[in-house]
Each structure stands twice: as C-alpha cells, then as structure tokens.
Amino acid sequence: QVQLMESGGGLVQTGGSLRLSCAASGRYFGRNVMGWYRQTPGKQRELVASMAPAGGTNYADFVMGRFTISRDYAGNTVYLQMNSLKPEDTAVYYCNTHPALAVWGQGTQVTVSV
C-alpha cells in the first residue's frame, strides 16, 4: 500500500527558510519522477518542483531560484529546501510522483507571515 508522509512545515517569517521532507513507502519509486505540489483553499493543487531519477529538475516559475528539490536514489525520501519564503508561498505542501498517483498524503502546512 502506497503511503506518502510529508513533514517539516511550520510558521516562518517572510524571508525565512524551511526544509520539507517526504517519506514514500509501499512500492519502488526509483524509476518515478518525484514532485512537490502545493494547494491553497479554493485553488487547484499545483506542481512546485519535480526531480527525475537521473537528477534532472524542474521548477515552477514562482519558486525558481528559491526552492531546491532533492531525493535519495530510491526515491523513497524527497526533500524541498525553501528559502526566501514569501507570504504567497503559504499553502499545504504535498509530495507525490509526477504525474501524481491517486493516493495523497496529509500534506504539511507552510505559513509565511508578513
């Protein structure tokens, strides 16, 4: 059974940093592109960053240069280093494959205060 467990969120001031972690279990993720997504109330979930098994990365324009995605070789642990946080980064953050599986974790809340 696939499980995705995100952690590391919290409350931070504008300009601060957080590091999110994702523990993925229940199958082998080594061949999957892994991604971080985020969602705010009333909006669709959006892809923030993704990382291919070979190491290639892609970032949404709104996080380019501020966020860094990384993963272990098997893809079972995925990280998102978030620097220079802005209030508009406030959201619940999720990890999943990209394209996403039907299963989602609980997410981790990131709140950036002014």
Secondary structure as UniProt FT lines:
FT   STRAND          3..7
FT   STRAND          10..13
FT   TURN            14..15
FT   STRAND          18..25
FT   TURN            30..31
FT   STRAND          34..39
FT   TURN            41..42
FT   STRAND          46..51
FT   TURN            53..54
FT   STRAND          57..59
FT   TURN            61..66
FT   STRAND          67..71
FT   TURN            73..74
FT   STRAND          77..82
FT   HELIX           87..89
FT   STRAND          91..97
FT   STRAND          108..113
//
